[in-house]
């Protein structure tokens, strides 16, 4: 099975913490959509080397940017091109990222008539002071209304995003954010620690002393609160930042972590065919110009065994499925297994990693330092 990711590079306004590729000018939206439809045609054979069953599309994910800015007719143009050029399964998971302020009753009604069957709603916080700090376009009431209205219209598969580690966010208010999410009865929550990315407005504010930097101790405390509260409310942590109830896993993101192939469409989108990676140019105008000429503008990277090993460790260790030593043996060789185990020993001794049969898993203690631990297991040629 395979997936398709579509990057919609437009937003109403820039969130202060965001370093994704987007534009707040919508002038080029129609030209972009025309180019996107052409790119779909140009890439229709991307999965041709896979077996017929493996090339079936089981997930489509509209990310960004803000995909909910697309009108119904614009969205349906994209779907028409996708279904014409790819073999999309009837039961495919089709996710649309949406901002709460876009999800009006009329908008939700329209989306209900489209192939979209899953919403990813970027709430981030139920506190207006946090939303203002992050320069979000919605307020807390709009967040609540968007989720409830979507549920009332029959959208049951909903995930919401929350952010912790916000400088002014107390532990008590972080708990309130979690309780509000639980009360909404959503089945999936993605929760990320606020990071100050270079080049963002937030990084500038911190440098100028206009905003406080993220406090690592506060972030760690709120991460631990999150683990405790999620467990109490029967949410399974199947990846460091992702929790679900009743098997409502994100099939699309899970396929990333399970190393299934996917095609990325749109500027800055990434693709993976099982061996190689490629990334589209992160420039709307140059992306459109190339596609208009019938050319794909991307950088390709043929992954070495060591790169494949490092990437697998980084991704797999963050998940409930763990790092499979047999997978490493079959794909990279016994030497890589021996190396992985030798580097993991000290983390097993410190109870940050546990070994069960042929797999390595992070403990709750280790999850606080997931990236650092994974980096320590990396191999350098």
C-alpha positions in Angstrom: 0.0 0.0 0.0 1.1 3.6 -0.7 0.2 7.1 0.3 0.0 10.5 -1.2 0.8 13.8 0.6 -0.3 17.1 -1.0 1.2 20.3 0.2 -1.1 23.4 0.0 1.4 26.3 0.5 -1.0 29.1 1.5 -2.2 30.6 4.9 -4.3 33.5 5.9 -1.5 34.7 8.3 1.8 33.5 9.6 1.9 31.7 12.9 4.8 33.0 14.9 6.3 29.5 15.5 5.9 28.0 12.1 8.8 27.2 9.8 6.9 25.2 7.2 6.8 26.4 3.6 3.8 28.7 2.9 2.7 32.1 1.5 0.2 34.5 3.0 -0.5 35.9 -0.5 -3.2 34.0 -2.3 -2.6 35.6 -5.7 -0.8 32.5 -7.1 -3.4 30.0 -5.8 -5.1 29.3 -9.1 -1.8 28.9 -11.0 -0.6 26.6 -8.2 -3.7 24.4 -8.5 -3.2 24.1 -12.3 0.4 23.1 -11.7 -0.6 20.6 -9.0 -3.0 18.9 -11.4 -0.2 18.7 -14.0 2.3 17.4 -11.4 -0.2 14.6 -10.6 -0.2 13.6 -14.2 3.6 13.8 -14.4 4.0 11.6 -11.3 1.3 9.0 -12.2 4.0 6.3 -12.7 5.9 7.1 -9.4 4.9 3.8 -7.9 5.3 1.7 -11.1 8.1 -0.4 -9.8 6.0 -1.6 -6.9 3.7 -4.7 -7.2 0.1 -3.8 -8.2 -1.2 -4.4 -4.7 1.6 -2.2 -3.1 0.9 0.6 -5.5 -2.7 1.0 -4.4 -3.3 4.3 -2.6 -4.6 3.7 0.9 -4.1 7.2 2.3 -4.2 10.8 0.9 -3.2 13.7 3.2 -3.7 17.4 2.4 -1.2 19.3 4.6 0.3 22.8 4.5 0.0 25.6 4.9 -3.8 25.6 5.3 -5.6 23.2 3.0 -9.0 24.3 4.4 -8.5 27.5 2.4 -9.4 25.6 -0.8 -12.9 26.0 -2.0 -15.0 22.9 -2.7 -14.6 23.3 -6.5 -10.8 23.7 -6.1 -10.6 20.6 -3.9 -12.7 18.5 -6.3 -10.4 19.5 -9.2 -7.5 17.9 -7.3 -9.5 14.8 -6.4 -10.5 14.4 -10.0 -6.9 14.4 -11.1 -5.9 12.0 -8.3 -8.6 9.4 -9.0 -7.9 9.6 -12.7 -4.2 8.9 -12.4 -3.9 6.7 -9.3 -5.6 3.6 -8.1 -7.2 4.9 -4.9 -8.8 2.3 -2.6 -12.5 2.7 -1.8 -11.7 2.6 1.9 -8.7 5.1 1.7 -8.1 7.4 4.6 -8.3 10.9 3.2 -7.3 13.7 5.7 -7.7 17.4 5.3 -5.8 19.7 7.7 -8.1 22.6 8.7 -8.0 25.7 10.8 -11.0 26.1 13.2 -12.0 29.4 11.7 -12.4 27.8 8.2 -14.8 25.1 9.4 -18.1 26.9 9.2 -21.2 24.9 9.0 -21.5 25.6 5.2 -17.8 24.5 4.7 -18.3 21.3 6.6 -21.5 20.5 4.6 -19.5 20.9 1.4 -16.6 18.8 2.6 -19.1 16.0 3.6 -19.9 15.6 -0.1 -16.2 15.3 -1.0 -14.0 12.2 -0.5 -12.5 13.7 2.6 -13.3 11.5 5.6 -10.9 12.7 8.3 -10.1 16.2 9.7 -6.9 17.3 11.3 -7.9 20.4 13.2 -5.1 22.8 14.3 -6.4 23.9 17.6 -3.1 24.2 19.5 -4.7 25.6 22.6 -8.1 26.3 24.2 -6.7 29.5 25.8 -7.0 32.8 23.9 -3.8 34.2 25.4 -1.8 31.3 23.9 -3.4 31.6 20.6 -2.6 35.3 20.5 1.0 34.7 21.4 1.3 32.2 18.5 -0.7 34.5 16.1 -3.3 31.9 15.4 -6.2 33.0 13.2 -8.9 31.5 15.5 -10.0 31.9 19.1 -10.9 29.2 21.7 -14.6 29.4 21.1 -14.1 28.8 17.3 -12.0 25.8 18.2 -14.8 24.2 20.2 -17.4 25.1 17.7 -15.4 23.6 14.8 -15.0 20.2 16.4 -18.6 20.0 17.6 -20.0 21.1 14.2 -17.8 18.6 12.4 -19.1 15.8 14.6 -22.7 16.9 14.2 -22.2 16.7 10.4 -21.0 13.1 10.7 -17.3 13.5 10.7 -16.3 10.9 13.4 -12.6 10.5 12.4 -11.1 13.8 13.8 -7.7 14.5 15.2 -6.8 17.8 16.9 -3.3 19.3 17.4 -2.3 20.7 20.8 1.0 22.4 21.8 2.7 22.3 25.2 5.7 24.1 26.5 4.3 27.5 25.6 6.1 30.0 28.0 2.9 31.4 29.6 1.1 28.0 29.7 0.9 26.8 33.3 0.7 23.2 34.2 -2.9 23.7 35.4 -3.9 25.3 32.1 -2.2 22.6 30.2 -4.3 20.1 32.1 -7.4 22.1 31.2 -6.4 21.9 27.5 -6.2 18.1 27.8 -9.5 17.9 29.7 -11.3 20.0 27.0 -10.0 17.7 24.3 -11.2 14.6 26.3 -14.6 16.3 26.7 -14.9 16.7 23.0 -14.6 13.0 22.6 -12.1 13.1 19.7 -10.4 9.8 19.0 -7.0 11.1 18.1 -4.7 13.9 19.5 -1.4 15.0 18.2 0.6 17.0 20.8 3.9 18.7 20.1 6.3 20.7 22.3 6.7 24.3 21.2 10.1 24.8 19.6 11.8 28.1 18.6 12.8 27.5 15.0 15.5 29.7 13.5 14.1 32.4 11.1 10.6 32.4 12.6 8.9 35.4 14.2 9.0 33.7 17.5 12.8 33.3 17.3 13.1 37.0 16.5 10.9 37.9 19.5 12.9 35.8 21.8 16.2 37.3 20.6 14.8 40.8 21.1 13.5 40.0 24.6 9.9 40.4 23.5 9.0 36.8 24.3 10.3 34.2 26.7 12.2 31.3 25.5 10.8 27.8 25.9 11.7 26.3 29.3 13.0 22.7 29.0 11.9 21.8 32.6 8.4 23.2 32.0 8.2 21.3 28.7 9.3 18.0 30.4 6.8 18.5 33.2 4.0 19.0 30.7 5.1 16.0 28.7 4.8 13.9 31.8 1.4 15.3 32.7 0.3 14.5 29.1 1.4 10.9 29.4 -0.4 10.5 32.7 -3.7 12.1 31.6 -3.7 10.3 28.2 -3.3 7.0 29.9 -6.1 7.8 32.4 -8.4 8.5 29.5 -7.5 5.4 27.5 -5.4 7.0 24.8 -2.6 4.9 23.4 0.7 6.6 22.8 1.6 5.0 19.5 4.3 7.6 18.6 6.0 10.2 20.8 3.5 13.0 19.8 0.5 10.9 18.7 -2.3 9.4 20.8 -5.5 7.6 19.9 -8.5 5.7 21.3 -10.3 2.7 19.8 -7.6 2.0 17.2 -8.1 5.4 15.5 -4.4 5.4 14.4 -3.5 7.9 11.7 -3.0 5.4 8.8 -1.1 8.0 6.8 1.4 8.9 9.4 1.8 5.3 10.6 2.8 4.4 7.1 5.6 7.0 7.3 6.9 5.4 10.5 6.5 1.8 9.1 8.6 2.8 6.0 5.8 2.4 3.4 6.3 4.4 0.1 4.6 7.7 -0.4 4.5 10.4 -3.0 4.7 14.1 -2.1 3.0 16.7 -4.4 3.3 20.4 -4.3 6.3 22.7 -3.4 8.5 21.4 -0.5 6.7 18.0 -0.5 8.9 14.9 0.1 8.6 11.5 -1.5 10.0 8.0 -0.6 9.9 5.0 -2.9 11.3 2.5 -0.4 15.0 3.2 -1.2 15.4 6.8 -2.3 14.1 10.2 -1.1 13.3 13.3 -3.1 12.0 16.7 -2.1 10.3 19.3 -4.4 11.6 22.8 -4.6 10.4 25.1 -1.8 9.5 28.0 -4.0 6.0 28.5 -5.3 6.9 30.5 -8.4 9.8 28.2 -9.5 7.6 25.1 -8.8 4.9 26.5 -11.0 7.3 27.5 -13.8 8.9 24.0 -13.9 5.6 22.2 -14.0 4.3 24.5 -16.8 7.3 23.3 -18.8 6.4 19.7 -18.1 9.4 19.4 -15.8 9.7 18.1 -12.2 11.9 20.3 -10.0 13.2 18.2 -7.1 16.4 17.0 -5.4 16.9 13.3 -5.1 18.9 11.4 -2.5 19.9 7.8 -2.9 20.2 6.5 0.7 23.2 4.5 1.8 22.8 1.6 4.1 24.0 3.7 7.0 21.6 6.5 6.2 18.7 3.9 6.0 19.8 2.5 9.3 20.0 6.0 11.0 16.7 7.0 9.6 15.0 3.8 10.6 16.3 4.0 14.2 15.2 7.7 14.5 11.7 7.0 13.3 11.0 3.5 14.7 12.3 4.2 18.3 9.6 6.9 18.6 6.8 4.4 18.0 4.9 1.7 20.0 6.2 -0.8 17.4 9.8 -0.2 18.4 13.1 -0.7 16.5 13.0 -4.2 15.0 16.4 -5.7 15.0 15.4 -8.4 12.5 14.3 -5.7 10.1 17.8 -4.1 10.5 19.4 -7.5 9.9 17.4 -8.1 6.7 17.8 -4.7 5.2 21.3 -3.6 6.4 23.1 -6.7 7.7 24.2 -8.3 11.0 27.0 -5.7 11.6 24.3 -3.0 12.0 22.4 -5.1 14.5 25.6 -5.7 16.5 26.4 -1.9 16.4 22.9 -1.0 17.5 22.9 -3.3 20.4 26.3 -2.2 21.6 25.2 1.5 21.6 21.9 0.7 23.2 23.4 -1.2 26.2 23.9 1.9 28.3 20.4 3.0 27.7 19.1 -0.4 28.7 21.2 -0.2 31.9 19.7 3.3 32.6 16.2 2.0 32.0 15.6 4.4 29.1 15.4 1.6 26.6 13.9 -1.9 27.2 14.7 -4.9 25.0 11.9 -7.4 24.3 12.9 -10.3 22.2 14.2 -8.8 18.9 13.0 -5.2 19.5 14.0 -2.1 21.3 11.5 0.3 22.9 11.7 3.6 24.7 10.5 3.6 28.3 8.5 6.5 29.6 11.8 7.8 31.1 13.5 7.5 27.7 10.7 9.2 25.8 11.7 12.5 27.4 15.0 12.2 25.5 13.9 10.3 22.3 15.9 12.3 19.7 19.1 12.3 21.9 18.9 8.6 22.5 18.2 7.8 18.8 21.1 10.0 17.8 23.4 8.1 20.1 22.5 4.9 18.2 23.4 6.5 14.9 26.3 5.0 12.8 28.8 7.2 11.1 30.6 5.9 8.0 
